[in-house]
Amino acid sequence: MRDHRQVGRPGDASRLRSARSLLGPVLVAAWCTGGASLAAAADGAALFEAKCAACHSVGEGARVGPDLKSVVASRGMEWATLAIIDPAKAGLGPNMPKLGLSPAEAQAINAYLDGRSTEAGQAPPARAAKEAAPEPTAEEVEKGRGLFEGSVRFANGGPACNACHHVNHEAVTGGGVLASDLTQSFSRAGAEGLAAIVASAPFPVMQIAYEGREVTAEEARALAGFLQRVDAQSASQKPVS
């Protein structure tokens, strides 16, 4: 007696061979797509640390700018990419600068943000509430003033801050207008945010100016201390031209 369980319909063998021939490329394509996504997220992590982390966190609360947890899910990849490439077109305020990144780099950052926002266990727990910034010492303020206006040289030879920035304070001569007025920058960023921005130079013009001439952590703290004092005294100051 024939075992009907082993008898296939005509053409079954050829269809099975055809399916097997297609399965290999499909699996390879799926693996490559997944690998590309992982690679993009890895590149995005490095770009985020270099370009964004001085001002933004992912799940740790606002810094200079807002927390970016779930921004891709809530606003969509198209908007989130535009926000990085051209913040003004995305409707963001002047405090968010153009970072000189390509669409592919912006998408890599957003792939990283999306992964961080949805991964198991969620993002790292929020940081403890910030303590009030300590008053800078007189030495820090004086050193920061000198670095800002150029009477004290940066250790690595970078240009003085007032080549591009202005602050309204009687202790220094008015500076340039290429970049933002920093009179009230401490109110916006705080000591931690200012020191991080100065040390990491996340903006394109800063990167060009300080490439190979990085500001030291001690110099960044001194500048933050000077800008803290400028902010606190700004209401009583008169411009110095």
C-alpha atoms as one frame of an Amber mdcrd trajectory, in Angstrom:
protein
   0.000   0.000   0.000   1.291   3.462  -0.839   1.801   5.960   1.954  -0.218
   8.984   0.793   1.547  11.228   3.283   4.662  11.125   1.110   2.896  11.826
  -2.157   2.923  15.500  -3.146   0.875  17.215  -5.767   2.400  17.778  -9.195
   4.776  20.756  -9.116   5.289  20.760  -5.317   8.977  19.953  -5.631   9.631
  22.715  -8.124   7.683  25.222  -6.024   9.714  24.229  -2.962  12.974  24.742
  -4.852  11.734  28.138  -6.049  10.745  29.178  -2.524  14.138  28.175  -1.199
  15.878  30.150  -3.928  13.921  33.269  -2.940  14.253  32.833   0.816  18.019
  33.314   0.867  18.007  36.803  -0.703  15.051  37.852   1.472  16.876  36.866
   4.657  20.052  38.575   3.485  18.111  41.759   2.678  16.409  41.686   6.058
  19.742  41.171   7.815  21.355  44.016   5.852  18.442  46.358   6.586  18.658
  45.587  10.276  22.416  46.038  10.182  22.047  49.369   8.422  19.581  50.520
  11.082  21.965  49.498  13.854  24.870  51.209  12.105  22.800  54.390  11.663
  21.891  54.362  15.358  25.546  53.888  16.310  26.600  56.783  14.081  23.721
  58.811  15.511  24.933  58.189  19.068  28.385  59.587  18.239  26.875  62.571
  16.399  24.473  63.249  19.267  27.306  63.318  21.794  29.389  65.626  19.588
  26.666  67.998  18.393  23.640  67.817  20.690  24.465  66.559  24.191  25.766
  69.918  25.420  22.229  71.309  25.128  19.875  68.296  25.126  19.321  65.053
  27.008  17.252  61.955  26.226  15.028  61.247  29.207  17.063  63.204  31.759
  15.183  66.497  31.650  15.739  69.839  29.963  19.193  71.357  29.739  19.891
  74.387  27.578  17.264  72.994  25.208  14.355  70.584  25.740  14.556  66.882
  26.548  14.437  64.975  23.240  12.893  61.762  24.536  10.037  60.683  22.192
  10.503  63.711  19.903  10.608  61.486  16.794   7.496  59.547  17.829   5.530
  62.698  18.660   6.618  64.964  15.792   7.578  62.476  13.089  10.882  61.694
  11.385  10.384  64.289   8.622   9.974  67.187  11.046  12.683  65.934  13.395
  15.132  65.740  10.489  14.219  69.236   9.276  14.639  70.566  12.830  18.288
  69.489  12.760  19.052  70.531   9.169  17.221  73.883   9.176  15.762  74.823
  12.593  14.204  78.059  11.301  12.170  76.219   8.655  10.998  73.793  11.333
   9.645  76.731  13.341  12.241  76.657  16.096  13.504  79.792  17.773  16.862
  81.481  17.190  18.527  79.643  20.077  18.633  76.455  17.987  21.427  77.002
  15.430  22.169  75.250  12.163  24.717  72.552  12.928  25.927  72.010   9.367
  24.737  68.384   9.278  23.587  66.461   6.213  20.120  64.815   5.934  21.746
  61.410   6.427  23.490  62.591   9.609  20.250  64.139  10.907  18.381  60.887
  10.252  21.108  58.936  12.047  20.705  61.161  15.112  16.937  60.673  15.001
  17.327  56.896  14.632  19.398  56.980  17.812  16.837  59.180  19.595  13.978
  56.932  18.530  15.815  53.853  19.753  16.697  55.470  23.082  13.093  56.529
  23.578  11.548  53.100  22.935  14.160  50.634  24.211  13.273  48.243  26.992
  13.649  49.792  30.381  13.300  53.268  28.861  15.882  56.007  29.082  18.124
  56.501  32.131  16.334  57.911  35.194  16.007  61.649  35.442  18.883  63.455
  37.084  18.436  64.931  40.510  17.170  68.480  40.570  19.903  71.002  39.930
  21.287  72.784  42.908  21.676  76.523  42.793  24.901  77.377  40.995  27.613
  78.466  43.437  28.813  82.017  43.175  32.014  82.159  41.123  35.126  83.262
  42.956  36.688  86.631  42.236  39.622  84.831  40.597  37.330  82.875  38.280
  35.404  85.990  37.282  38.591  87.921  36.551  40.093  85.089  34.535  36.838
  84.630  32.621  36.693  88.361  31.873  40.231  88.293  30.542  39.557  85.244
  28.367  36.357  86.789  27.048  37.923  90.073  25.971  41.354  88.714  25.020
  43.581  90.247  27.701  44.255  86.671  28.864  45.234  84.142  26.210  43.589
  80.731  25.971  46.061  77.955  26.770  45.624  76.368  23.336  45.581  79.643
  21.395  41.877  80.014  20.619  40.414  83.438  19.774  38.865  85.721  22.381
  35.093  85.348  22.782  34.307  89.000  22.040  35.577  88.580  18.503  32.088
  87.187  17.842  30.037  87.857  21.004  28.946  90.925  22.951  28.015  91.325
  26.609  26.539  94.408  28.205  28.949  95.016  31.080  31.118  97.941  32.077
  34.113  95.678  32.742  34.622  94.799  29.072  34.606  96.583  25.744  31.693
  95.759  23.476  32.273  92.767  21.238  31.276  91.438  17.853  27.832  90.725
  16.446  28.602  87.611  14.375  27.106  85.427  17.122  24.570  85.789  19.952
  24.668  88.446  22.652  25.700  86.551  25.796  24.576  89.068  28.414  21.802
  86.798  29.717  23.231  83.485  28.582  23.572  82.253  32.162  19.813  82.573
  32.702  19.227  80.432  29.615  21.908  77.790  30.073  23.185  77.800  33.644
  26.787  77.184  34.694  26.748  73.524  33.612  25.256  74.292  30.209  27.624
  77.198  29.487  30.697  75.208  30.482  29.542  72.283  28.308  28.937  74.502
  25.278  32.288  76.280  25.616  34.191  73.023  26.105  32.480  71.014  23.335
  32.014  73.819  20.742  28.890  72.235  19.185  28.199  75.081  16.723  29.844
  75.251  13.275  31.472  78.678  13.691  32.874  77.673  17.090  34.183  74.427
  15.633  36.069  76.308  12.936  37.425  78.888  15.386  38.592  76.376  17.993
  39.570  73.384  15.854  42.843  72.122  17.324  42.662  74.941  19.903  40.194
  73.504  22.384  39.171  75.412  25.499  40.204  73.636  28.696  37.681  72.628
  31.372  39.183  75.192  33.771  38.848  77.957  31.164  35.262  76.903  30.434
  34.383  77.172  34.133  36.015  80.601  34.371  34.040  81.869  31.380  30.822
  80.468  32.853  31.617  82.249  36.122  32.215  85.542  34.323  28.967  85.197
  32.351  27.107  84.356  35.568  28.332  87.637  37.074  27.487  89.559  33.866
  23.951  88.166  33.899  23.408  88.981  37.569  24.598  92.585  37.114  23.149
  93.272  33.658  20.281  95.472  34.874  22.684  98.016  36.353  25.202  98.124
  33.506  25.711 100.596  30.682  27.036  99.530  27.270  30.743 100.186  26.650
  31.630 100.763  23.006
